Amino acid sequence: MVVADDLCGHLEITRKVCEDFEAGLKAFNGARNHVRPLVHHPPKVAAPKLVNSVKCTSEQS
C-alpha cells in the first residue's frame, strides 16, 4: 500500500486496531485530518465498535 508521509501514522494505527479486531484492512486513503479505510471485519465485530476504537486510538497519539 502506498501512502503519503502525513498519513503513515494513521495507517499504522488503523492496521493495529484491525489486527486487534481480527479484521482486514483492504484499502486506505484520505488527508491528514480525515481518513477513509476500507475494512473487512468478521460478523462478530460490530462496525461502530471498530470505528470508535480507531478514532480513540488516533486521538491519543
Secondary structure, DSSP 8 states (H G I E B T S, - for coil): ----GGGHHHHHHHHHHHHHTT-EEEEEEEETTEEEEEEE--TTS-HHHHHHHHHHHHHH-
